[in-house]
Amino acid sequence: VIQLGGAYSEVVTTTADDTRVSTGEPCKKVSVTNAYVSSVNALNDGKGFAVNSSITNRTHYYRLNFTYETYPRSVDSDLDNYHKYGKNLSAKVFARSDFVLGNSQACMDAETAEQAALAHNLSKLYFFIRGPNELLQQAHSISVGDRGANTEYVFSTHLDSNKYTEEALSQAFRRGLKSVAIIHEESTNFFFTYTGRAARNNTLAADLDVALYGTYDHPVTDNHTKLEALVNDALDSKADMLVTSCRGEELAVILDELKRVRQTKWANEEDYHVFPVIWSTAAAFG
């Protein structure tokens, strides 16, 4: 039996009076992991997956077992609860595991880097499903610093999200577009932050002009003033393409503001700008 393990912070919800309440559920969707484990264990009439040995000339079968522990989620990127509860718990779980199934997108990225570094120092393979290369770099910095070694036990099983915009921007250049407006979340979430930052570099690499580069923190306030202002700045730039690295709720605000401006200017018989192309990280999630 191959032992899989993980330690995850608990999902937190906010009540009407802004009180943080733990749901008790792990930030990783363990139900998906359990489904995969069950599927693997059902192979070969319940014997698990097969490995043929050229040394013994025999077939060996392996089943999987997955267990996890949870701990209170930290309030912010200072990771107080991780250092108070999560680090020792993670070390205990990692020590008894053959492979560590690391954090997902619903967990704190700074915590993922800390766990990855911990696993490396314990010589335990740590797999996480996050795209930003900066997570690997931060884990490397925490675990080996400037000693020049590789974090050979840490792996991301996700595509490099810094490259997400490359193909779209390349296509935009080939189709004659000239300029791009970029709006993205700048926060402790590595995915939205670094996908947005990379979009700027990828725009210049594609020989396109950056007509606007605007960022906002998360969460956006209820009136969405900053985000709506950025949308209007992007329209004023008259860019050929709008690129956004944001969550679904923020994309909804952006699209609503584009619609509001268009309808207002149409009613007043004013000229208005329309982006021929809009690209967003949130598009795939509806």
Buried (B, 14 or more C-beta within 10 A) or exposed (E): EBBBBBBBBBBBEEEEEEEEEBEEBBBBBBEEBEEEBEEBBEBEEEBBBEEEEEEEEEEEEBBBEBEBBBBBBBEEEEBEBBEEBBBEBBBEBBEEBEBBBBBBBEBBBBBBBBBBBBBBBBEBBBBBBBBBBBBBEBBBBBBBEEEEEEBEBBBBEBEBBBEBBBEBBBBBBEEEBBBBBBBBBBBBBBBBBBBBBBBBEBBEEBEBBBBBBBBBEBEBEEEBEEBBEBBEBBBEBBBBBBBBBBBEEBBBBBBEBBEEBBEEBEEEEEEEBEBEBBBBBBEEEE
